[in-house]
């Protein structure tokens, strides 16, 4: 598991455990974050360089 994947899983776990979001919400977040991760890798962009302007 690469660093980004580990961070995503930790974030999703936090949403589940701490914020107690539903499984459906977590599933939707996971799908969106997967797309973001794939696009960042395709563009060779470090995840810490992404901002709200780049996402739009």
C-alpha positions as CSV (number, residue, x, y, z in Angstrom):
1,X,0.0,0.0,0.0
2,X,1.5,3.3,-1.0
3,X,1.6,6.4,1.3
4,X,-1.4,8.0,-0.4
5,X,-3.5,4.9,-0.2
6,X,-2.6,4.5,3.5
7,X,-3.6,8.2,4.1
8,X,-6.9,7.7,2.3
9,X,-7.7,4.5,4.3
10,X,-6.8,6.3,7.6
11,X,-9.1,9.2,6.6
12,X,-11.9,6.9,5.7
13,X,-11.4,5.0,9.0
14,X,-11.6,8.3,10.9
15,X,-14.9,9.1,9.1
16,X,-16.3,5.8,10.1
17,X,-15.1,5.6,13.7
18,X,-15.0,9.2,14.9
19,X,-17.7,10.8,12.8
20,X,-19.8,7.6,12.5
21,X,-20.7,8.2,8.9
22,X,-22.8,5.6,7.1
23,X,-21.3,2.8,5.0
24,X,-22.8,4.4,1.9
25,X,-21.2,7.7,2.6
26,X,-17.8,6.0,3.2
27,X,-18.2,4.1,-0.1
28,X,-18.9,7.4,-2.0
29,X,-15.9,9.1,-0.4
30,X,-13.7,6.1,-1.3
31,X,-14.8,6.2,-4.9
32,X,-14.2,10.0,-5.2
33,X,-10.8,9.7,-3.5
34,X,-9.8,6.9,-5.8
35,X,-10.6,9.1,-8.8
36,X,-8.6,11.9,-7.3
37,X,-5.7,9.6,-6.6
38,X,-5.7,8.1,-10.1
39,X,-5.8,11.6,-11.7
40,X,-3.0,12.9,-9.5
41,X,-0.8,9.9,-10.4
42,X,-1.6,10.3,-14.1
43,X,-0.7,14.0,-14.0
44,X,2.4,13.1,-11.9
45,X,1.2,15.6,-9.3
46,X,2.0,15.2,-5.6
47,X,-1.2,15.0,-3.5
48,X,0.1,17.9,-1.3
49,X,0.2,20.1,-4.4
50,X,-3.5,19.7,-5.2
51,X,-5.8,22.5,-4.2
52,X,-9.4,23.4,-4.8
53,X,-8.6,25.2,-8.1
54,X,-6.9,22.1,-9.5
55,X,-9.8,19.9,-8.6
56,X,-12.3,22.0,-10.4
